[in-house]
Amino acid sequence: MTERERVLAILNHTQPDQLPWLADLAYYVDALKTTGDYPKEYENTQWDNGLQKMHRDYGPGFYLQGYHPFFTDAHGWEKSVEKKGNVTVTTLTTPVGTLRQVAEYSPQSFSTGILEHFVKGIEDLKIYLWLAQHSSFRPNYELASHRYETVGDHGVVLCYTPKSPLMDLLALYAGLENLTYIRMDEEEAFSAILEELEELYTEPCEISIQSPAECIMIPENISSECAASFYDPYMKRYHQKWTGAIRQLGKHSFVHQDGTVRGLIGRLSKESGFDVIEAVTPLPVGDVEIGEVASLIDDRTIVWGGIPGGMFHELSCSDEEFDRHVLHCIEVMTSAPRYVLGVADQVVPGSSVRRIKRVRELVDQYGKYR
């Protein structure tokens, strides 16, 4: 079977010939491009053919990079960006006020940290609501359509909806500390704004689920210790609405849950109805043993993940430890056709190509179902 056939078999609750193995290489690839070390043979031609060749050569099937399949149009507000060295100041200017974010890029980690969030209090949250009220959306389906050609038999096509409004604020626009204080100090206004934002997110969500993609992800980046207390009042309703809509279209709903999973994975599965919990992070990085995950979720929920991304870097552990972890994941995941071996959550910059390729060797040798 091809890697695409294997994944689709799992998504449709049938047993393929062996365990599927797919990986998110985006972080790893972005670092190579930043340093100028991205191999020329994989430089992107039209519709990322080079990236697809890398996946074939290195072994993992393709499902990301997903993307939001829509354009956003601003009506009556402007965005300006000022860069000084590694610091970027972004300003959103509206007739009702201004939001300002300060972020700093780290060349060591190839990542950006937010020093000052857009939303710092309830008045900023009201401006954020105004921005949402004065934005509109248009389909951007071209890449998703062409990926069926370029990915071919080596994976599946996935697109993103917006995050839930709560996770947009927690992860991107306000941060956990600001959001917690806003909720404590202005709970009634906070709840009303979140409810209105859910309605305003309907348009981009509809565009996303109607895209050509067969897999639709709500890219929440949920870690239980940060989001569990917000989940029932502010996130579950949004998830239930869109997992139901995705299912009605005959597509597969994904949620990205990395970090700690114990506090929320059961609710995401049993209450919100996600088909796939993706990027599941087990011990020694997460808070569950990979063999325990199935006992926490519905019998038909698919577990996707297992290998912490840092383990692909040779400084993180020995080759023996790496093989031992991957083989343990394979042993658990070949017990039933409800798993996809993947990365929790991304292969990190500086990782070993040899280790990425090693997973394919181990899966092909030991990945038959018992």
C-alpha positions, 0 to 999 in steps of 0.5 A: 500500500502507499502511505496515502492508502495507509493513512486513509485506511486508518481514517476510515477505521480499517487496517492497512498493511502496516503502520503509517508514518507521517511528519511535520518538517516545517520548523526544520525546513524553515531553519535550513532556509534561514541559514541558507542550508536548505538543499538545492535539490529540494528548493520549492518549484511550483506547488512545493514539489521540492518539499514533497521530494524531501518527504519521499527521500527522507521517508515520512508521509506528508500532511503539513504544512497545512494552511488557512485556505482564505484571504482576509480583507480589512475594512476601515483598519490598517496594519503597520510593521516596524522592524529594528534588528530582531524586534518587530513592532506591529500596530493595528490602527482602527477608529476605536483605538490602536493595538500594539504587539512587540515580538523578538526573533531568536536566531538560536531557536529560529522562533519568535517570542511575544514581549508585548501582546496586542490585547492587555485588558478589556478595552483592548479586547473590545478593539479586537472584537471591532477588528473581527467585525470589520474583516471579511474573507475570500477562498484561497483554494489553489494550493490545496487543489494542486497538492493532490497532484504534488503530494500524490500517493505519499500523504493527504491534503489538510487545511486549517480553520481559524483557531477558536477565538479563545485559543487565538487570544490565549496563544497569539493575541493576549497570552495566558496571563492577560487573558486570565486577568480579563476573565477574572475582572470582567467575566460577563463582558469577556463571555459576551465578546467570546460568544460574538467572536464565535459567530464572526468566525463562521465565515472563515470556518465555512470557507475552510471546511468547503476547501478541497482538503479531505482533512480539516484541522482546528489548529489549537495548539492546546496544552492542558495546563494552560487551557483546561479551565477555559475549555467547557465555557469557551471552547467546547461549543465551537469544537462541537459545531465544527467537528459536526459540520466537517463530518457532514461533509464526509471529511476528517476533523483534526485538533492539534494537542501537544504539550500536556494532554491528560487534562483535555484529551478525553474531552476533545475525543468524547465530548467535542467529537474530533476524529483525530488528536494530532501531535500527541506528546508522550513521556518523556516530554509529555504527561502520558505514556503512549500506551495509556492514551487509548484508555483516555479517549473514545474507541474510534478516536485516532491518535496521531503522534508519539515521537517528541520532535527534539529526539531527532536532534542527536544531542538530545539522546543516544541512537539507542534511546531513539530507537528504543522510543520509536520501537516502543511507539511502533509496538503500541501502535501496531496493536490496533489500527487507530494510530498514525506514527507522527512527530510531537510536534515538529522535527526541530532545527538541527535534527539529524537526517539520519534519524528522520530516515531511521524511522522509515527503516524501523516502521518498514521492518517492525510496523506490521499489525500483530 
